[in-house]
């Protein structure tokens, strides 16, 4: 298959696709496949569900604004004590998190540049732009203060991620309407509850009530149980923002070329809405009402700031020991979002397979 096919419609500069790129095009991007339509009032109904159930919670906020992102939502639902400790602390950039930000910026540059630079050139360009911009919320200060060895390691990690993307994905032409790191915001309950998200890669745009958008979360880590919840959260925000859901959401693992996908349904969106309500209620109870946090012993105990004083790690170790396991797997997840669990990962089929 040639690259002009991957671009959707219209001629392009021919480039043969690898079997992996063709699998991504046909199986993940569903090129040429049918797209579902949804009720025009679905977004209204989802908003009504959340605002109706969150009204008493929003009243307790008074004039305060509660900002919710996917990390915080997953955190408070996994372990309230760990989430509360994180809220009271200060976020610190690491080589891994900064490298991911640089890689995503480099991928964006690669999608929209007119020439065909090498991955390392894209990474260096992304580094320069991030440092020059100097935003407080970005890793600009962290990157500027890195030594030569650390910077070289970061460049290598980011370059590997960019190379993984370029190797796995077909060339994305303008007809796919790619958007990188697109920010989404949904205001609820008179702007007192704000849901925020940043989509790594979105392809397509809705047509009427037909869902034609694919949302992809690019991952350098392994699959985790919270990834599907994050995807549904993005789908919920996109639905309320545009009035039409994406047709599919997926986590793409750059180091393996595999992905986990889910076709969006009303049931999945309703589940996501209820999860938001549950998470927001907990946040308000903990932050405003002062309710003592509950523990959620799990893989995250291995890198929790409270682990020295919290009984959670001991309980999690006891759980694993009773199941014949140990904390080795959890330790491998340090620096990622959580330790791996069994998930269904869509594997690329062999070229020519049905």
Number of C-alpha atoms within 10 A of each C-alpha: 13 16 20 20 23 27 21 18 12 9 11 15 10 12 14 15 21 16 16 19 25 27 23 23 23 13 16 23 24 15 15 10 9 11 14 16 16 17 14 13 11 19 23 13 14 20 19 14 15 19 20 14 14 19 15 12 22 23 12 13 16 9 10 13 13 17 15 19 18 19 13 18 23 20 21 24 17 19 19 21 22 25 22 18 14 17 12 8 10 8 9 9 15 14 19 17 16 19 26 21 18 31 31 22 23 25 26 20 17 22 18 14 10 8 8 10 11 13 23 18 14 24 29 16 16 22 24 15 15 19 16 12 10 14 11 8 8 16 22 20 16 14 23 15 10 13 9 9 9 13 17 12 14 24 21 15 20 30 25 19 27 27 18 18 22 18 16 25 20 25 22 19 20 14 14 20 14 19 17 19 17 12 12 15 17 17 17 19 18 11 15 19 22 16 22 17 20 15 19 20 19 20 19 18 18 18 11 12 17 19 23 21 25 25 24 24 21 20 17 21 19 18 24 17 14 17 20 18 18 22 24 25 25 27 27 28 25 23 20 20 15 13 21 27 32 29 23 24 26 25 23 25 22 23 16 13 18 19 22 21 20 16 13 20 17 15 9 17 22 18 16 22 21 16 19 23 20 17 21 24 17 20 25 17 16 19 15 13 12 10 12 12 19 13 15 20 21 20 25 26 28 25 18 18 14 16 15 10 8 16 13 24 23 13 16 20 19 15 15 14 12 10 9 8 12 15 18 11 14 17 17 14 19 16 16 17 20 23 24 18 13 8 12 10 15 17 15 18 14 11 12 8 7 5
